[in-house]
C-alpha cells in the first residue's frame, strides 16, 4: 500500500459520464469519492479496498436524475410532503469547490478533504424563494473515518426567515439484509412512513429486517451501531445537530418498481440516515445551522455467536 505523499489528499478528476469528482485518499489506503453533481459521496473504501457504501449497479449518473446510492444530501426538504420534488434539490444540482471555505472544526492531521458550496440559481429561487449558502466539507480521518459537515446560512437580504428539513441519506453496503441489526434505536418513538406517518414505539431489543421498512426515529442518541453479522463488521454512525434517524430498505416488491435499482439489490443495502425531519429548522437572515455525521467501520465483537453491540458502542 503506497504511503507516498502524492497519494494522500484530494484530487479532482473525471468520473462516470465525464462528471467531475474529487477522490480523497489517506496514507493507510482508505479512500472516498465525492461527485460535484449533488455534492454526493459515492464511495468509501477501507484500507483493504472494500467498498463500505452501496451504489446501485443501475444508478444513473446523468443530470437531472439523482444518483442512487452513496450519501445523497436531502435539502431543503426530506420526503415528499412539501411543495418541492422528493428530498429537495441539493442532490441533483451542480456544486462548486469552495475556494474560500469557512473554518471547519476537523481533524487537522487530515489532508484528505474537500470543501464544496451550493448557492441557489435563478431557477431554484423560483421554486424555493430563499437565498442560502450551503457549505459542505467531506473529510477522511487518518484512521479512515468518513466525516461530513454541513453549514447552511440564510443569506437573504429581504429579512425573511426560511425553514427546512434535512438528511444524509446514507446507503450502507451490507452482506445480507437478513443478517443485519441496528442497536441504539430500541424503545424509541418513530413515525412509520408505510402507515401514514403514524407514531409508534419500537418494541424490539434490536432492529432486524424481514420486510420493507421506512421509519423516522425521533430524539435519537448521537451514536448508532449497524452490525453486519456475516461480514463481522459494525458501522458506527455518530451525529451532531441531527436529532432524528431514518431507517429504510425497499425490500423486494418496491425494488422491482424502481428503474435505477436492481431487483435483488435490496438484500445488500441499508439506509440509516442522520436527519432533522420531525422539527424543521428555521434560520433568520444571517443565522447558520450546522449538522455533522461521522462514519466508522470496526470489526464486530462476538459473544456466544452473537454480536455484542454494547461493547462496540462503548468502545467506539
C-alpha positions as a printed Julia matrix, in Angstrom:
316×3 Matrix{Float64}:
   0.0     0.0     0.0
   1.59    3.22   -1.13
   2.04    5.9     1.5
   3.78    8.42   -0.72
   2.61   11.98   -0.24
   1.27   12.27   -3.8
  -1.26    9.57   -2.95
  -2.58   11.43    0.08
  -5.04   14.28   -0.11
  -7.68   15.34   -2.64
  -7.6    15.04   -6.42
 -10.12   16.45   -8.9
 -10.75   14.11  -11.83
 -13.47   12.81  -14.17
 -15.96   10.2   -13.05
 -18.77    8.32  -14.8
 -20.14   10.09  -17.92
 -17.44   12.75  -17.55
 -18.89   14.16  -14.34
 -16.37   15.89  -12.07
 -15.45   14.09   -8.87
 -12.93   14.52   -6.08
 -11.02   11.46   -4.86
  -9.85   11.59   -1.23
  -7.02    9.3    -0.1
  -5.46    8.74    3.28
  -1.99    7.31    3.92
  -3.24    3.95    5.23
  -5.07    3.27    1.97
  -8.61    4.38    2.79
 -10.38    6.43    0.14
 -13.6     8.24   -0.7
 -15.11    9.75   -3.84
 -17.32   12.84   -3.97
 -19.18   13.93   -7.11
 -19.66   17.66   -7.58
 -23.05   16.72   -9.02
 -25.19   16.52   -5.89
 -22.21   17.13   -3.6
 -22.57   13.39   -3.22
 -20.21   10.83   -1.69
 -20.38    7.74   -3.92
 -17.55    5.62   -2.49
 -15.87    4.99    0.86
 -13.31    2.2     0.97
 -11.35    0.79    3.89
  -7.63    0.04    3.87
  -8.34   -3.38    2.27
 -10.08   -1.67   -0.65
 -13.5    -2.96    0.42
 -16.42   -0.73   -0.55
 -18.44    0.33    2.51
 -21.2     2.28    0.76
 -23.82    0.88   -1.6
 -24.36    2.37   -5.07
 -26.84    0.6    -7.34
 -25.45   -1.09  -10.45
 -28.31    0.68  -12.25
 -27.58    4.13  -10.81
 -27.94    6.86  -13.44
 -25.01    9.29  -13.4
 -26.75   11.79  -15.63
 -28.4    15.08  -14.58
 -31.12   15.75  -13.62
 -31.53   12.25  -12.15
 -30.26   11.86   -8.57
 -27.55    9.2    -8.09
 -28.98    6.05   -6.46
 -26.68    5.24   -3.56
 -23.75    6.64   -1.6
 -24.77    9.63    0.54
 -27.3    11.9    -1.2
 -27.9    15.25    0.54
 -31.61   15.84    1.24
 -32.18   19.62    1.4
 -34.24   21.77    1.76
 -36.79   19.04    2.16
 -36.73   15.43    3.3
 -39.51   13.29    1.86
 -42.26   14.46   -0.46
 -44.62   16.25    1.92
 -43.73   19.79    0.81
 -44.04   21.66   -2.48
 -40.62   20.61   -3.76
 -39.52   17.42   -5.5
 -38.91   14.46   -3.2
 -35.91   15.06   -0.92
 -35.38   18.59   -2.24
 -33.0    19.77   -4.94
 -29.47   19.76   -3.43
 -28.87   16.17   -4.56
 -29.35   16.98   -8.25
 -27.6    20.32   -8.53
 -24.04   21.04   -9.58
 -21.95   22.07   -6.56
 -18.72   24.05   -6.76
 -15.41   23.6    -4.99
 -15.36   26.23   -2.23
 -12.27   28.36   -2.86
 -12.83   30.48    0.24
 -14.07   27.98    2.82
 -15.15   28.8     6.33
 -13.03   27.2     9.07
 -14.36   23.75    9.89
 -13.5    22.01   13.13
 -11.95   18.89   11.65
  -9.02   16.61   12.27
  -6.08   18.89   11.5
  -3.92   15.86   10.69
  -6.05   15.01    7.68
  -5.08   16.28    4.24
  -7.87   14.26    2.63
 -10.83   16.62    2.5
 -12.77   18.8     0.09
 -14.93   21.87    0.67
 -17.97   22.29   -1.58
 -20.54   25.07   -1.81
 -24.06   25.33   -3.22
 -25.91   28.58   -3.82
 -29.37   28.82   -5.4
 -29.69   29.51   -9.12
 -32.39   31.77  -10.51
 -34.41   28.64  -11.33
 -34.02   27.4    -7.74
 -35.28   30.73   -6.41
 -38.44   30.32   -8.48
 -39.29   27.03   -6.78
 -37.89   27.89   -3.31
 -37.62   31.65   -2.9
 -34.85   31.78   -0.3
 -31.21   32.84   -0.55
 -28.76   30.49    1.14
 -25.19   29.28    1.2
 -24.74   25.56    1.8
 -21.13   24.65    2.61
 -20.16   21.01    2.83
 -16.89   19.52    3.99
 -16.21   15.85    3.26
 -13.12   14.53    5.07
 -11.33   11.25    5.69
  -9.61   10.92    9.05
  -6.13    9.34    9.21
  -7.87    6.26   10.62
 -10.29    6.09    7.7
 -13.43    7.53    9.26
 -15.66    9.46    6.86
 -16.89   12.84    8.1
 -19.5    15.1     6.51
 -20.13   18.56    7.96
 -22.83   20.83    6.56
 -23.18   24.54    7.26
 -26.29   26.24    5.94
 -26.66   30.01    6.2
 -29.63   32.26    5.45
 -28.16   34.96    3.16
 -31.48   36.67    2.5
 -31.45   40.43    2.07
 -35.23   40.73    2.46
 -35.3    39.9     6.17
 -37.28   36.68    5.72
 -36.53   33.51    7.67
 -36.71   30.12    5.99
 -37.45   26.61    7.23
 -36.04   23.3     6.01
 -35.68   19.63    6.79
 -32.5    17.66    6.11
 -30.93   14.21    5.9
 -27.68   12.5     4.99
 -29.36    9.69    3.01
 -26.57    7.15    3.68
 -26.69    3.8     1.84
 -24.53    1.26    3.7
 -23.24   -1.81    1.87
 -24.2    -4.97    3.77
 -23.64   -8.66    3.06
 -27.27   -9.76    3.6
 -30.04   -7.55    5.0
 -31.49  -10.51    6.95
 -28.16  -10.76    8.85
 -28.06   -7.1     9.87
 -29.2    -5.48   13.09
 -29.23   -1.92   14.38
 -28.55   -1.04   18.02
 -29.23    2.31   19.63
 -32.82    2.92   18.48
 -34.66    0.4    20.67
 -37.53    1.74   22.86
 -37.66    4.99   20.85
 -40.7     6.52   19.18
 -40.82    6.52   15.4
 -43.04    7.75   12.57
 -43.91    4.96   10.14
 -43.93    6.23    6.55
 -45.63    2.98    5.48
 -48.55    3.8     7.8
 -49.25    7.48    7.04
 -46.54    8.66    9.44
 -48.37    7.23   12.45
 -46.33    7.33   15.64
 -45.29    4.08   17.34
 -42.76    2.97   19.95
 -40.03    0.5    18.93
 -40.57   -2.77   20.82
 -37.65   -4.92   19.73
 -34.34   -5.41   21.58
 -32.65   -4.54   18.29
 -33.92   -3.68   14.84
 -33.75   -6.56   12.35
 -35.17   -6.87    8.84
 -37.65   -9.23    7.23
 -39.82   -6.84    5.16
 -39.92   -3.29    3.8
 -39.12   -0.62    6.37
 -39.35    3.19    6.2
 -39.25    4.75    9.66
 -38.18    8.07   11.16
 -36.87    7.51   14.7
 -37.19   10.56   16.94
 -34.86   12.08   19.55
 -32.18    9.51   18.79
 -28.8     9.11   20.51
 -25.68   10.64   18.98
 -24.3     7.16   18.26
 -25.97    4.3    16.36
 -24.43    0.9    15.51
 -25.23   -1.14   12.41
 -23.99   -4.7    12.74
 -23.32   -6.93    9.75
 -23.19  -10.41   11.23
 -21.86  -12.12    8.1
 -19.06   -9.6     7.47
 -18.19   -9.42   11.19
 -18.27   -5.63   10.71
 -20.02   -2.85   12.58
 -20.67    0.59   11.22
 -20.8     3.26   13.9
 -22.7     6.41   12.95
 -22.07    9.47   15.12
 -24.07   12.62   14.55
 -24.41   16.15   15.82
 -27.22   18.65   15.17
 -29.38   15.89   13.66
 -31.87   14.57   16.22
 -33.67   12.03   14.03
 -32.6     8.84   12.26
 -34.31    7.39    9.19
 -34.14    3.63    8.56
 -35.11    2.44    5.05
 -35.0    -0.68    2.93
 -37.2    -1.18   -0.14
 -37.5    -4.98    0.12
 -38.4    -6.96   -3.0
 -41.68   -5.52   -4.27
 -40.62   -1.86   -4.27
 -37.16   -2.73   -5.61
 -38.77   -4.15   -8.76
 -40.67   -0.86   -9.29
 -37.5     1.28   -9.3
 -35.82    1.76  -12.68
 -32.46    2.72  -11.16
 -32.3    -0.13   -8.64
 -31.64   -3.85   -9.23
 -34.41   -6.3    -8.32
 -32.31   -8.1    -5.69
 -30.08   -5.22   -4.58
 -32.25   -4.55   -1.51
 -30.51   -7.55    0.07
 -27.16   -5.75    0.03
 -28.08   -2.22    1.2
 -29.47   -0.48    4.24
 -30.13    3.21    4.62
 -29.56    4.67    8.09
 -29.76    8.43    7.83
 -28.82   11.16   10.29
 -31.67   13.64    9.85
 -33.67   16.61   11.08
 -37.22   15.85    9.97
 -39.79   15.96   12.76
 -38.98   19.51   13.86
 -37.96   21.64   10.85
 -35.05   24.05   11.29
 -35.74   27.77   10.91
 -32.98   30.27   10.14
 -33.35   34.02   10.31
 -31.22   36.14    7.93
 -27.56   35.79    8.89
 -28.16   32.7    11.03
 -26.32   29.43   10.37
 -27.14   25.79   11.11
 -24.56   23.03   11.32
 -25.11   19.29   11.06
 -22.41   16.65   11.16
 -22.16   12.92   10.52
 -19.14   10.71   11.15
 -18.97    7.1     9.97
 -16.53    4.44   11.07
 -16.32    0.73   10.3
 -14.91   -1.54   13.01
 -14.55   -5.31   13.47
 -17.52   -6.65   15.42
 -17.18   -8.27   18.83
 -18.76  -11.67   19.22
 -20.36  -13.16   22.31
 -21.84  -16.69   22.19
 -22.01  -16.42   18.42
 -23.91  -13.14   18.64
 -22.65   -9.63   18.17
 -22.05   -7.73   21.38
 -23.24   -4.27   20.31
 -22.9    -2.66   23.72
 -19.17   -3.38   23.67
 -18.94   -1.84   20.21
 -20.93    1.25   21.17
 -18.93    1.76   24.35
 -15.53    1.25   22.77
 -16.02    3.2    19.54
